[in-house]
């Protein structure tokens, strides 16, 4: 179910291009993590299973889509960045077919790690 707080966040805080990225990510999350709940966490759109699965944060040059337990993922796509103990992220500067392939895999791994 779509959270109206995330609709409001997108309209108030994101550029039109980033709003499109957010819409695509929401669709992917709804498809590949259907039991996840859309929430605002630490002031940003996020998806919660047992714990936070993923969170979005904007910057001037990209939209970051971070996975809370991404360090445990198998990165077959080579898009995950970060060196912390737990979190890995994808920086989205423009949408590409590589994202359409990689993000469902990362989302599925986030759900499995939550499980």
N, C-alpha and C positions, 0 to 999 in steps of 0.2 A: 504494500500500500504506500502510495506517495505521501510524503510528509509536506504539508503546506509551508512549514518553516524553511524547508530547503528551497521551495519555489521562491519564497521571499528573499532568501539569501542570494540566490542566483540573480534575481532582478536587481537587487540593491548593490551587490558587491562585485559582480563579474561583468566583463566586457561581453558584447554579443557573441564573439567567437568562443570565449570560455563558457558561456551559457550553453552553446551547442555541445561543447565537450562534456559538460556536466550532464546534459540530457542523454548523450550516448552512454556515458558511464552508468547513469541510473538505469537505463534500459538493460545494459549488460548485467548489472547487479540483480535486477528483477528476474532476469532469465537464469543466471548461473548461481545465484544465492537467494532463491525465492523466500526462504525463511528468515533472512536478515531483515532487521528493522532499520529504516532510515531515521537518523537522529542528528542533532547538532551536538558535537563533542568538541570541547576546547574552542568553541566559536566557529567550527567548520562542519560542513556536511560529512557524515560518517555513516557506516553501516555496522550494526551490532548483531552478533549471534549471541553466544555465551559471553563473549567479550567483543571489543571493537575488532572488526575484520579489516576495515579499510577506511581511509579518511582523505579528503581532498583539501588542498590549500593552494591559493593562487599567489603568483608573484607577477612582477611586471613583464617577465619574459616567457613564462610557462605556467601550466597548471600541474601541480604535483599530486599524483595518485599514489598514496602510501599504504603499504600492507604491514600491519602491526607485527606479524610473525614472518615477514618476508625473508628473513635470514635463513629460515629453514626450507625455503622453496628450492626446487630444481629449476634453474633458469635456462630453459632450452632456447629461449628467444634472445637472450643477451641484452635485455632492456632494463633490468633491475639495477638500480644504483644505491649506494649507501654502504657504510662500513660499520654501523653500530651493531650491538649484540642481537637486536631483534628486528628492527624495522628496515624495509627496503622500499624503494619508490621508483616510479616511472615519471619522468618529466615529459609532459605533453606540450610540444610547441606547435605542432600541427597534427591533424589526424591522418593516419596512414593505414594501409592494409595490414601492416605489421602489428598495429595495435588491435585490429579486429581479430587477429590470430592469437596474440599473446595475452591480452587482458582476460579472455574467458579462462585460459589456463591458470593464470595467477589467481583469479577469483576462486576457481575450483580448489586450488591449493590452500587458499585462505580458509575456505569452508572446511576442508579436511583437517587443517591444523586446529580449527576451533572445536572440532568434534568429539 
